[in-house]
Amino acid sequence: MSTPTIADEIERYVRTGDADMDAWAWPGDFMERGRRQHADLRGALVEEVRRLAKGRSHEPVPANVGVEFTRAKVEPMVRGLFARAEQDIVLATFEKSVVYVTSDTIEPIILNHRWERSAWDLANLFLLSVGAKLLGKKAARIVGMSEETTCYVSPEYFAEDDPFADFIVHEAAHIFHNCKRRTIGLRETRRKEWLLDIEFGQRETFAYSCEAYARISARAKSPAERRALAAEYGSKRRISEERVDPAEVASIIAEAASVRNGWKAILARCAPTRKPRSALQLPREMIAARDRAGRM
């Protein structure tokens, strides 16, 4: 098989987001190939986004959506999920976590993002916000994306009319399992490595539950109204995400709305079914299993 050319690799990346990790189409040693590949792929992606978005515009982003706006969105969630001594540290990270993907920010995002596929996904997020054709068949129609301690949010956020939707909260909820405690200055132990311990298969369920409960809590003026809004939420299928069971989310929301701290109820429903092993627990289990086998 012939080695793909640089032009082939650029076209493949722009249409699929896929890139050769070894950058064999480019000349030089590994570092030089990677540098040239990065520059060529990202430059081509910027040019294609410019071409597809030309003459189009997205929902305007208000001028007052900085740190205070983000803090107001995520503060109830953080206060409900963390001990008082940790809340301000977590909030200091979260209140600066949101990046709006706009016509002013998309090019720096594409050029500077660490991961090739993520830059491609964010390019498509932007194109969707301006009503342009997406880059390829693999492109997901997303309005937000969370990586490490950053939440990328579409301007479509400001046009959303679903009373139970808040994708700033949704993406912020993903930071809890993306970020280790030591990254933001919290004490880390063998049993407490991540900000929150969430079952892998329940991560989207957790995010959707936090999103809906945040809106319910913000709108309700009493416990009875909170329960009524939870019932209203559960009366209609609102989630099309294949990885999430809408009925399960509705059940979690109903439970959260019926207790004093609904955030803790959400976390409990999405926690791992088995606690992580300590460094000594696994060897002990192996010795016990060996001893049992020896007695058989």
C-alpha positions in Angstrom: 0.0 0.0 0.0 1.3 3.5 -0.9 1.9 6.0 1.9 -0.8 8.7 2.0 0.3 12.1 0.8 0.1 15.3 2.9 -2.9 16.4 0.8 -4.6 13.1 1.5 -4.1 13.4 5.2 -5.3 17.0 5.3 -8.5 16.0 3.4 -9.1 13.1 5.7 -8.7 15.2 8.8 -11.0 18.0 7.6 -13.7 15.5 6.6 -13.5 13.1 9.5 -11.4 14.6 12.4 -9.1 11.6 12.1 -5.3 12.1 12.1 -2.3 9.7 11.9 -0.6 9.9 15.3 2.8 9.2 13.7 2.3 11.8 11.0 4.2 9.6 8.4 3.1 11.7 5.5 5.3 14.6 6.7 9.1 14.7 6.4 11.5 14.9 9.4 11.9 13.1 12.7 8.9 12.4 14.9 8.9 15.8 16.5 9.3 17.7 13.2 6.6 15.6 11.6 4.2 16.3 14.4 4.9 20.0 14.3 4.3 20.2 10.5 1.2 18.0 10.7 -0.3 20.1 13.4 0.3 23.3 11.5 -1.1 22.0 8.2 -4.2 20.2 9.7 -5.2 23.1 11.9 -4.6 25.7 9.2 -6.7 23.7 6.7 -9.5 23.3 9.3 -9.5 27.1 9.9 -9.8 27.8 6.2 -12.7 25.3 5.8 -14.6 26.7 8.7 -14.1 30.2 7.3 -15.4 29.0 3.9 -18.5 27.3 5.3 -19.4 30.0 7.8 -18.9 33.0 5.4 -21.8 35.4 5.6 -23.5 33.6 8.5 -23.9 34.6 12.1 -24.7 33.0 15.4 -26.9 34.0 18.4 -25.3 37.1 20.0 -23.5 36.4 23.3 -24.4 39.0 26.0 -21.6 41.2 27.3 -22.3 40.3 30.9 -21.7 36.6 30.8 -18.3 36.4 32.6 -17.2 34.9 35.9 -20.2 36.1 37.9 -22.7 34.7 35.4 -21.0 31.3 35.4 -20.6 31.3 39.2 -24.4 31.9 39.6 -25.1 28.9 37.3 -22.8 26.4 39.0 -22.7 27.6 42.6 -25.9 25.7 43.9 -24.5 22.5 42.4 -21.0 23.0 44.0 -22.5 24.0 47.4 -24.7 20.9 47.4 -22.0 18.4 46.4 -18.9 19.5 48.4 -18.0 20.0 52.0 -17.9 23.6 53.1 -14.1 23.6 53.4 -13.8 22.7 49.7 -16.6 24.7 48.1 -14.7 27.9 47.4 -11.7 26.1 45.9 -14.0 24.2 43.5 -16.0 27.4 42.7 -12.8 29.3 41.9 -12.1 26.7 39.1 -15.7 26.4 37.9 -16.4 30.1 37.6 -13.6 30.4 35.0 -14.4 27.2 33.2 -16.7 28.4 30.4 -15.5 29.3 26.9 -18.1 30.4 24.4 -17.3 29.2 20.9 -18.0 32.2 18.8 -16.8 33.8 15.6 -14.2 35.7 17.7 -12.9 32.6 19.6 -13.2 29.7 17.1 -10.0 30.3 15.2 -7.8 30.5 18.4 -9.6 27.5 19.7 -8.9 25.4 16.6 -5.3 26.5 16.3 -4.4 26.1 20.0 -6.4 23.1 21.2 -4.3 20.1 22.3 -6.3 17.4 20.6 -6.9 17.1 16.8 -10.3 15.4 17.2 -11.5 17.8 19.8 -10.6 20.8 17.6 -12.6 19.2 14.8 -15.6 18.6 17.1 -15.5 22.2 18.3 -15.3 23.4 14.7 -18.5 21.5 14.0 -20.1 22.9 17.2 -19.4 26.4 15.8 -20.7 25.6 12.3 -23.9 24.2 13.8 -24.4 27.5 15.7 -24.3 29.5 12.5 -26.5 27.1 10.5 -23.7 26.0 8.2 -23.0 22.6 6.7 -21.0 20.4 9.0 -17.6 19.0 8.1 -18.5 15.4 7.6 -20.9 12.5 8.3 -19.2 11.7 11.6 -19.8 15.2 13.0 -21.9 15.2 16.2 -24.6 17.9 16.5 -23.5 19.2 19.9 -24.0 22.5 21.7 -21.4 21.9 24.4 -18.3 19.9 25.2 -16.3 19.5 28.4 -12.6 18.6 28.6 -10.5 18.6 31.8 -11.5 21.9 33.5 -12.9 23.7 30.5 -16.5 23.8 29.2 -17.0 24.8 25.6 -20.5 26.3 25.1 -22.3 27.2 21.9 -23.9 30.7 21.5 -27.1 28.6 21.0 -27.2 28.6 24.8 -28.8 32.0 24.7 -31.6 30.9 22.4 -32.5 27.7 24.3 -36.2 27.8 25.3 -36.5 24.5 27.1 -37.2 25.5 30.8 -35.4 22.4 32.0 -32.2 22.9 29.9 -29.0 24.4 31.0 -26.0 23.1 29.2 -23.5 25.2 31.2 -24.5 23.1 34.2 -24.5 20.0 32.1 -21.0 20.5 30.8 -19.8 21.7 34.2 -21.1 18.4 35.7 -18.7 16.5 33.5 -15.7 18.4 35.1 -16.3 16.4 38.3 -15.2 13.2 36.7 -12.6 14.8 34.3 -10.6 16.6 36.9 -8.5 15.1 39.7 -8.6 16.7 43.2 -4.9 17.6 43.3 -5.3 19.5 40.0 -7.2 22.3 41.8 -5.4 22.0 45.1 -7.6 19.6 47.0 -6.3 16.8 49.1 -6.2 13.5 47.3 -6.2 10.0 48.7 -6.3 6.5 47.2 -10.1 6.5 47.6 -10.6 10.1 46.6 -8.8 10.7 43.3 -11.4 12.6 41.3 -13.5 15.6 42.3 -16.5 13.2 42.4 -16.6 9.4 42.0 -19.2 8.8 39.3 -19.9 5.4 37.6 -18.5 5.5 34.1 -21.7 4.4 32.5 -23.7 7.0 34.5 -21.7 10.1 33.5 -24.3 11.4 31.0 -27.1 10.4 33.3 -25.5 12.4 36.1 -25.0 15.5 33.8 -28.6 15.4 32.5 -29.9 15.0 36.1 -27.8 18.0 37.3 -28.9 20.1 34.4 -32.6 19.5 35.0 -32.4 19.7 38.8 -30.5 23.0 38.5 -33.4 24.5 36.5 -36.0 23.1 38.9 -34.2 24.5 42.0 -33.8 27.9 40.4 -37.5 28.1 39.4 -39.2 26.6 42.5 -40.1 28.8 45.4 -41.1 26.0 47.8 -40.5 22.2 48.3 -44.0 21.6 46.9 -43.3 23.6 43.8 -40.0 21.7 43.4 -41.8 18.4 43.4 -44.4 19.7 41.0 -41.7 20.8 38.5 -40.0 17.4 38.9 -43.3 15.7 38.0 -43.7 18.1 35.0 -40.2 17.2 33.9 -40.9 13.5 34.1 -44.2 13.8 32.1 -42.4 14.2 28.8 -39.5 12.4 27.1 -36.8 15.2 26.9 -33.6 13.3 26.2 -32.6 11.7 22.9 -29.1 10.7 23.9 -28.7 6.9 23.3 -26.5 6.5 26.4 -29.1 7.8 28.8 -32.4 6.3 29.9 -34.9 9.2 30.2 -37.1 7.3 32.6 -34.1 6.9 34.9 -33.3 10.6 34.8 -36.9 11.4 35.6 -36.8 9.0 38.5 -33.6 10.6 39.8 -35.1 14.1 39.5 -38.2 13.0 41.4 -36.1 11.6 44.2 -33.9 14.7 44.3 -36.9 17.0 44.4 -38.3 15.2 47.5 -35.3 15.5 49.8 -33.4 18.4 51.4 -30.2 18.1 49.4 -31.2 16.9 45.9 -27.6 17.1 44.7 -26.5 14.4 47.1 -29.4 12.3 45.9 -28.3 12.6 42.3 -24.7 11.7 43.2 -25.8 8.7 45.2 -27.8 7.3 42.3 -24.9 7.7 39.9 -22.1 6.5 42.2 -20.1 3.4 41.5 -21.7 0.2 42.5 -18.5 -0.9 44.2 -16.0 1.3 46.1 -12.5 1.5 44.6 -10.0 -0.8 46.0 -7.2 0.4 48.2 -3.6 -0.3 47.4 -3.6 -3.2 50.0 -7.0 -4.6 49.3 -6.2 -6.2 45.9 -3.2 -8.2 47.2 -5.3 -9.3 50.2 -8.1 -10.5 47.9 -5.6 -12.4 45.8 -4.1 -14.2 48.8 -7.6 -15.0 50.1 -8.6 -16.4 46.7 -5.4 -18.5 46.6 -6.0 -19.9 50.1 -9.6 -20.8 49.2 -8.4 -22.6 46.1 -5.8 -24.5 48.1 -8.4 -25.8 50.5 -10.6 -27.1 47.6 
